[in-house]
Every structure is written in C-alpha cells, then in structure tokens.
Amino acid sequence: MKLTRRDLIWIVPSAATAGFFGWFALRAYHIQLGKAGVGEPRWEAGPRLEVAKVSAMPQPWDFRYFTYPVAIGPTTRQLESVLLRVPQPQEGGLTVGEAHFLALSRICTHQGCTVRYVPDPEVGSIAYNYRSDHPFLGCPCHFGAYDPLQAGKAVYGPPRYPLPRLRLEVEAGTLYVTGHETPLRPAEGG
C-alpha cells in the first residue's frame, strides 16, 4: 500500500494525538497510582539526638522540625527532619503509652526539595491539589504529597518513593533519634 500526501494529512496528526494521550495517561498513572509502598524499615545506626519531651507534644498532629546528622561516605550532612505525633501506630514509628510518634526526613524523594508540614487539609487541597482529611507533608517545588498515616508514603504528585524514616527511642519521657532508614534514596532527578 502506497501512502499519499492526503493519507499523511490524517496519519501524522492522529499519531501525534495518540502519542500525547498515551504520555498523558502514563503521567496520570504516576501522579495518582505509581507509588512505592512502605515496608519494614532497615535501620542504620546513627548518633543519639534528643528531639523532644513526650510531654511537649500532647496532641495528635503536634510536630517539631529538627536536623539529624547523617554520615554519607566521608562527610556528615544535616538531614532536615520532622517529628510528628500521629493518632495511630505507624510502621517504623514509636508508641509511648497512648501516644504514637513518627520521625521522617523532610527531603523530597523526587528532586530533593524540603517538604513542609501542612496542618490544614483545606489549605493543602488548594496549595497542593491533594485532598486529605488530615494533615500531610507537601513539597512546594512540584506539589507532591506524603501521608504520615501511611508511614510517609508518597500519595500524590511526582514523588514515587516514601520519605525515609528515622528510628525513635524513648528514655525517661524524652524522645531520641538513634538512626535512619537505609538506604536513604537520592532524589530521582526527574
């Protein structure tokens, strides 16, 4: 079969349109569904760092930002992190009496931006285009969202991998970070 110029007038735009919608469907899948799960953490030991008193975080969704020193090769980097009191136990978190805590890296697994705690779900739905009935962590660079009630799993936007967790311990009513999840995933770069 020989293609004529008239055939190309229909084939080229149709192929371009099909390619665009194929790309669009793949992108929508990655934004909504293509997320890696959160499993049992493998901990790498680190320095013992006091983060907060249990009594200083009396309510679910109380939070505190902190930095944690992490050795990466021969250098030490200050890992931006967040401690959250969550309403239910989380994989890799810590339960103290009736209180449940989770510590997460604040470095987005998409391109390495610093995520922020979004306490108001209504504001989050406008600012990050992600609707939730509870606070979450949002990346202001590409509007990714991570759910603390799923142990830091990426739930919306470009990030595919969960935020790395930090190991928590308690002693005499004080919360300490004593390590981090390994491997710390580098930003995907794309």
C-alpha positions in Angstrom: 0.0 0.0 0.0 1.4 3.3 -1.0 0.8 6.3 1.3 -0.2 9.5 -0.4 0.1 13.0 0.8 -3.6 13.0 1.6 -3.0 9.9 3.9 -0.2 11.7 5.8 -2.5 14.7 6.5 -4.6 12.3 8.7 -1.9 9.9 9.9 0.6 12.4 11.3 -1.8 14.4 13.5 -3.6 11.2 14.6 -0.2 9.6 15.6 0.8 12.8 17.5 -2.5 12.9 19.3 -2.3 9.3 20.2 1.2 9.8 21.5 0.2 12.8 23.6 -2.7 11.0 25.2 -0.5 7.9 25.8 2.0 10.2 27.6 -0.8 11.9 29.5 -2.3 8.6 30.7 1.2 7.4 31.8 1.8 10.7 33.7 -1.6 10.5 35.4 -0.8 6.9 36.5 2.5 8.0 38.1 0.9 11.0 39.8 -2.1 9.1 41.2 -1.1 5.4 41.5 2.5 4.6 40.7 3.8 4.9 44.2 6.2 2.6 46.0 4.9 1.0 49.2 6.3 1.4 52.7 7.6 -1.7 54.4 9.6 -2.8 57.4 12.5 -0.3 57.9 16.1 -1.4 57.8 17.9 0.9 60.3 21.3 2.3 60.0 22.7 3.3 63.4 23.5 7.0 63.9 24.2 9.4 66.7 21.8 9.7 69.6 20.0 13.0 69.3 17.4 14.4 71.8 14.4 15.7 69.8 11.6 16.4 72.2 10.0 15.6 75.5 6.9 13.5 75.2 5.0 16.0 77.3 5.9 18.8 74.8 3.7 17.1 72.2 0.4 16.4 74.0 -2.0 16.3 71.0 -2.1 14.3 67.8 -0.6 16.2 64.9 1.8 18.2 67.1 5.1 18.4 65.2 8.6 19.6 65.5 11.3 20.3 62.8 14.9 19.2 63.6 18.1 18.3 61.8 19.8 15.0 62.2 23.5 14.4 61.4 23.9 11.6 58.8 27.2 10.2 57.6 27.2 9.8 53.8 30.6 8.5 52.8 33.4 10.5 54.4 31.1 13.5 55.0 28.4 14.3 57.5 25.2 16.0 56.3 22.5 17.6 58.4 19.3 15.9 57.4 16.2 18.1 57.6 13.6 16.1 59.5 10.2 16.3 61.2 8.9 14.6 64.3 5.1 14.1 64.3 2.7 12.8 66.9 0.2 10.8 64.9 -3.2 9.4 66.0 -2.4 5.8 65.3 0.7 3.5 65.3 2.9 3.6 62.2 5.3 1.1 60.7 8.8 2.3 61.8 7.3 4.7 64.4 7.2 4.6 68.2 4.4 4.2 70.7 4.7 5.6 74.2 1.6 4.8 76.3 -1.3 6.1 74.3 0.9 8.4 72.1 2.3 7.5 68.7 5.2 9.2 67.1 6.8 9.1 63.7 10.1 10.8 62.5 10.6 11.4 58.8 13.2 13.0 56.5 12.0 16.3 55.0 13.9 15.7 51.8 11.5 15.0 48.9 12.4 11.8 47.1 11.5 13.4 43.8 14.2 16.2 43.4 15.4 16.9 46.9 13.4 19.9 47.9 12.5 20.3 51.5 8.9 19.3 52.3 6.7 21.2 54.7 4.1 20.1 57.3 0.7 21.1 56.0 -1.6 21.2 59.1 -4.8 22.4 57.4 -6.1 19.9 54.8 -8.3 22.6 53.2 -5.3 24.8 52.6 -3.4 21.8 51.4 -6.1 20.9 48.9 -5.7 24.3 47.3 -2.0 24.7 47.6 -1.0 21.1 46.7 -4.1 19.9 44.7 -4.3 17.0 47.1 -7.4 16.4 49.2 -7.0 14.8 52.6 -9.0 14.6 55.8 -5.8 15.0 57.9 -2.5 16.9 57.9 0.2 15.8 55.5 3.7 16.7 54.2 3.8 18.7 51.0 6.6 19.5 48.6 6.4 23.1 47.4 8.6 22.6 44.3 6.4 20.1 42.3 3.4 19.7 44.7 4.0 16.2 45.8 2.2 14.9 49.0 3.3 12.4 51.6 1.0 10.8 54.1 2.1 10.4 57.8 -0.7 7.9 58.4 0.9 5.7 55.8 4.4 6.0 57.4 5.5 8.8 54.9 4.3 7.1 51.7 4.2 9.3 48.6 0.5 9.6 47.8 0.2 12.3 45.2 2.3 14.2 42.6 5.7 13.3 41.0 7.4 11.6 44.0 7.3 7.8 43.8 9.1 6.8 46.9 8.2 7.3 50.6 10.1 9.7 52.8 12.9 7.8 54.8 12.0 7.3 58.4 14.2 7.9 61.4 14.5 5.5 64.3 12.9 6.8 67.6 13.6 5.7 71.1 12.3 7.0 74.4 14.0 7.3 77.8 12.6 9.0 80.9 10.0 10.8 78.9 12.4 12.1 76.2 12.3 11.2 72.6 15.6 10.5 70.9 16.5 9.7 67.2 19.2 7.0 67.1 19.4 6.2 63.3 17.8 6.4 60.0 16.2 4.1 57.4 18.7 2.8 54.8 19.3 3.3 52.1 18.4 7.0 52.0 17.0 7.3 48.5 18.6 10.1 46.5 16.3 12.4 44.6 15.1 10.7 41.4 16.2 13.7 39.4 13.2 13.6 37.1 
